[in-house]
Amino acid sequence: MTRRIKDIAVPGQHGRLAVVTGANSGLGFETARRLALAGAEVVLAVRDTGRGARAAERIRADGGSACTVAELDLADLASVAAFADRLLAQGRPLDLLVNNAGVMAVPTRHTTADGFELQFGTNHLGHFALTGHLLPLLRAAGAPRVVSVGSVSVWTARLDPADLNSERRYRPMTAYARSKLANLLFAQELHRRSARHGWGLRAVAAHPGACRTAIGTKGPLLGRTPDALNPMALAMVLPGITHVPARGALPLLVAATSPAAVGGGYYGPDGPGGLTGLPTTARLPRRATDPAAAVRLWRASEDLTGVAFPS
C-alpha cells in the first residue's frame, strides 16, 4: 500500500526543545511545523525575523505548540556566536538541532561576513560553528540529535583541502556540491567523536531529494536582475522530477525523530535517483565516508571558524 504524508508519523516530542535553522520557509518550515505539531518547543532560527514571525504564526494557527523566533545569520560568525550565547544564557538542554539553512548555486563568487565563499561558509562553516557553540546544551539533554542536510549533488563533489573556499576556480553547482559533501563529512565525524568522547549525541544526516523550495530559485539569481534566465528555477517545476517541501522534509524528520534512525545514518527519498518519494535509508557516497578526509575538514573548520570542540 502506498504511504501518504500523513501516515509518516512523528513520535511525540512533548518536553523537547528543538532548533531548526532556516525555518521560515521550505524544508525548514515544514520540519519545524511537524515538530511543533508533535509537541516540541521549536526555535525558528532565521536571518529575517519578520518572515520568521509570520512562519511562527502559521505554525500556531495550524495547531503547533510553542515556537519562538530568533535571529541567526549563518554567513556571519558573530551572529552565530550571539545566537548561541542567548541560548546558553537560558541554560535549557537542547534535544535537537536541525542544521537545514543553506544557499545554492550562487552564479558568481560571493563571500560571507568573514570572507569565506558564501556556500561553503553558510552551509558548512556556519553550521559547524553553531553546533560547536551549542554542544554544552546538547550534551545536557537526555538523547540529543544533530541533523545535517545533504543533497543528491554530493555524488559529483570532490573536496580540495587547499581550496575549500573556491578561490582558484569558482563554479556555482560545484561549490554547492562541495558544501553538501562537507555537511556529510561533518555528520560522520561528529558521530565518531561523540562515540569516542562520550558526548551521548546522535549525529544523523538526510537529504530531501529534488524539492521545490526557494533555495533553488533565489541562489541562482543572487546579484542578477529578477528577470534573468534561471534554469534552476525551471528545473524545479518539472513534473515527476521534484516534490513539495512537505515530502522533502520527511527524511529530515525521520533523521530527527525516528527511534530507528542510527548515529552516522543517512536518509532520503526512495524514488529513482533519490529525487522524490518517501523516506528510506540512503547510500552515502564513498567520499563522504572517508575518515581521514573528515578529520582534515574538521581541523580546517576549527581553524577557519575559531570554534574548537572538546577533545
C-alpha positions in Angstrom: 0.0 0.0 0.0 1.3 3.4 -0.9 2.1 5.5 2.2 0.8 9.1 2.4 2.4 12.1 4.0 0.1 11.9 7.0 1.0 8.3 7.5 4.6 9.2 8.2 4.1 9.7 12.0 6.4 11.9 14.1 6.8 10.5 17.6 5.6 12.7 20.5 8.0 15.5 21.1 6.5 16.9 24.3 9.0 18.5 26.6 11.7 18.6 23.9 13.5 21.7 22.7 14.5 21.9 19.0 16.4 24.5 16.9 15.7 24.5 13.2 17.8 26.8 11.0 16.2 28.4 8.0 12.8 27.6 9.4 10.8 30.5 7.8 10.1 28.6 4.6 10.6 25.4 2.6 12.1 22.3 4.3 13.0 24.2 7.5 9.4 25.4 7.9 7.9 22.0 7.2 10.3 20.4 9.6 9.6 22.9 12.3 5.9 22.7 11.7 5.8 18.9 12.1 8.0 19.0 15.2 5.7 21.6 16.8 2.6 19.7 15.9 4.2 16.7 17.7 4.6 18.8 20.8 8.1 20.1 20.6 9.1 23.7 21.6 10.8 24.9 18.4 13.2 27.8 17.9 12.9 29.1 14.4 16.5 30.3 13.8 16.2 32.7 10.8 18.0 35.5 9.2 14.8 37.5 8.6 12.9 37.7 11.8 9.9 39.3 10.2 9.5 36.3 7.9 10.2 34.1 10.9 7.4 35.7 12.9 4.9 35.0 10.0 6.1 31.4 9.9 5.6 31.0 13.6 2.1 32.4 13.3 1.3 29.9 10.6 2.6 27.1 12.8 0.5 28.2 15.7 -2.6 28.6 13.5 -2.1 25.0 12.4 -2.2 23.8 16.0 1.5 23.7 16.7 2.9 24.0 20.2 5.1 26.8 21.4 7.5 28.2 18.9 9.8 31.2 19.1 11.8 33.2 16.6 15.5 34.0 16.9 17.8 35.9 14.6 20.6 33.8 13.1 22.8 34.6 10.1 24.9 31.6 9.3 27.0 33.8 6.9 28.3 35.8 9.9 30.2 34.0 12.7 29.4 36.9 15.1 25.7 36.3 14.5 26.2 32.6 15.1 28.0 33.2 18.4 25.4 35.7 19.5 22.6 33.3 18.8 24.3 30.6 20.7 25.1 32.9 23.6 21.4 33.7 24.0 20.5 30.0 24.3 23.5 29.3 26.6 22.3 32.1 28.9 18.9 30.4 29.2 20.7 27.1 30.1 18.0 24.8 28.9 19.2 21.4 27.5 18.8 21.2 23.7 17.3 18.0 22.4 17.5 18.5 18.7 19.5 20.7 16.3 18.5 20.6 12.6 21.2 22.2 10.5 19.0 22.9 7.5 19.5 26.5 6.2 21.6 27.0 3.1 22.3 28.8 -0.1 22.6 27.1 -3.5 24.2 27.8 -7.0 25.1 31.4 -6.5 26.1 32.5 -10.0 29.3 34.4 -9.1 31.6 34.0 -6.2 30.3 35.9 -3.1 31.8 35.9 0.4 30.4 35.8 3.9 31.0 38.5 6.5 34.1 36.6 7.5 35.5 36.3 3.9 34.5 32.6 3.2 33.0 31.6 -0.1 29.3 32.0 0.5 28.0 28.5 0.0 30.9 26.8 1.9 30.8 29.5 4.6 27.0 29.3 5.1 26.1 25.7 4.5 29.1 24.1 6.3 31.2 26.6 8.4 28.2 28.4 9.9 26.6 25.1 11.0 29.9 23.7 12.2 30.4 26.8 14.4 26.7 26.7 15.6 27.0 23.0 16.6 30.2 23.7 18.5 28.8 26.6 20.4 25.7 24.6 21.3 27.4 21.4 22.2 27.2 22.0 26.0 23.4 22.3 25.7 23.2 19.3 23.5 25.3 17.2 25.9 23.0 18.2 28.8 19.9 16.7 27.0 18.8 13.1 27.6 19.1 11.9 24.0 20.2 14.7 21.8 20.5 14.6 18.0 22.1 16.8 15.4 20.7 16.5 11.8 22.8 17.6 8.9 21.3 18.1 5.5 22.9 16.6 2.4 22.0 16.7 -1.3 21.9 14.4 -4.3 24.5 16.7 -5.7 27.2 15.2 -3.4 27.7 12.4 -5.9 29.6 14.8 -8.1 31.6 16.5 -5.3 35.3 16.4 -4.5 36.8 18.5 -1.7 40.1 20.2 -2.4 41.7 20.8 1.1 43.9 23.5 -0.5 40.9 25.4 -2.0 37.9 24.9 0.3 36.8 28.5 -0.4 36.9 28.1 -4.2 39.4 30.9 -4.6 41.3 29.3 -7.5 38.2 28.5 -9.5 34.5 29.0 -8.8 31.6 27.1 -10.4 28.2 27.6 -8.8 27.0 24.0 -8.5 30.5 22.6 -7.9 30.8 24.9 -4.9 27.3 23.9 -3.7 28.0 20.2 -4.0 31.3 20.6 -2.1 29.5 22.4 0.7 27.0 19.5 0.9 29.8 16.9 0.9 31.3 18.9 3.8 27.9 18.6 5.6 28.0 14.8 5.3 31.7 14.5 6.3 30.9 16.7 9.4 27.9 14.5 10.3 30.1 11.3 10.1 32.9 12.8 12.1 30.6 14.3 14.7 29.1 10.8 15.2 32.6 9.3 15.6 33.7 12.0 18.1 30.5 11.7 20.1 31.1 7.9 20.5 34.8 8.4 21.3 34.3 11.1 23.9 31.0 10.0 25.4 29.0 13.1 24.3 25.8 11.0 24.1 25.0 12.7 20.8 23.4 11.0 17.8 24.6 12.7 14.6 22.4 11.8 11.6 22.1 13.1 8.0 19.3 13.3 5.5 18.6 14.7 2.1 15.3 15.9 0.6 15.8 14.8 -3.0 14.7 17.4 -5.5 12.4 19.7 -3.7 10.6 22.8 -4.9 11.9 25.4 -2.4 13.4 28.9 -2.5 16.9 27.6 -2.3 16.7 26.5 -6.0 15.4 29.9 -7.2 16.9 32.6 -5.0 20.6 31.5 -5.0 21.0 31.4 -8.8 19.6 35.0 -9.0 21.9 36.5 -6.3 23.5 39.5 -7.9 21.3 39.3 -11.0 18.2 41.1 -12.2 14.9 39.4 -11.2 14.0 38.7 -14.8 17.3 36.9 -15.5 17.1 33.4 -17.0 17.1 30.9 -14.2 17.5 27.3 -15.5 17.5 26.0 -11.9 14.1 27.5 -11.2 12.7 26.0 -14.5 14.1 22.6 -13.5 12.4 22.9 -10.1 8.9 22.8 -11.5 9.3 19.9 -13.9 6.6 17.3 -13.0 7.8 14.0 -11.7 11.3 15.2 -11.0 10.7 17.4 -7.9 8.3 17.2 -5.0 6.8 19.6 -2.5 8.6 20.7 0.8 6.2 18.6 2.9 7.5 15.5 1.3 11.1 16.7 1.0 11.1 17.3 4.8 10.1 13.7 5.6 13.7 12.2 5.5 14.8 15.1 7.8 12.0 14.2 10.2 13.0 10.5 10.2 16.6 11.5 10.9 15.4 13.9 13.7 12.8 11.8 15.5 12.6 8.1 14.4 13.8 5.6 17.1 15.2 3.6 14.2 17.5 6.4 12.9 21.1 5.4 13.7 24.0 7.7 14.5 26.0 8.1 11.3 23.0 7.1 9.3 21.7 8.8 6.1 18.1 9.1 4.9 16.5 10.2 1.7 13.6 9.7 -0.7 13.1 6.2 -2.1 12.3 7.1 -5.7 14.5 6.9 -8.8 17.8 8.6 -8.2 16.6 9.6 -4.7 14.8 12.6 -6.3 11.3 12.0 -5.0 9.4 9.5 -2.9 9.1 8.6 0.8 11.9 8.2 3.4 14.3 5.3 3.3 17.9 4.6 4.2 20.1 6.4 1.6 23.5 5.4 0.4 26.4 7.6 1.4 28.9 8.5 -1.4 32.3 6.9 -0.8 33.9 10.4 -0.4 31.5 11.1 2.5 32.8 8.0 4.4 36.5 8.8 4.3 37.6 9.3 8.0 40.9 10.9 7.0 39.1 13.5 4.8 36.6 14.2 7.6 39.4 14.8 10.1 41.2 17.1 7.7 38.0 19.1 7.1 37.2 19.2 10.9 40.6 20.6 11.7 40.4 23.2 8.9 36.9 24.1 10.0 38.1 24.7 13.6 40.9 26.9 12.3 38.7 28.9 10.0 35.9 29.5 12.5 37.9 29.7 15.7 35.4 27.2 17.3 37.1 24.2 18.9 35.2 21.2 20.0 36.4 19.4 23.2 38.9 16.7 22.5 
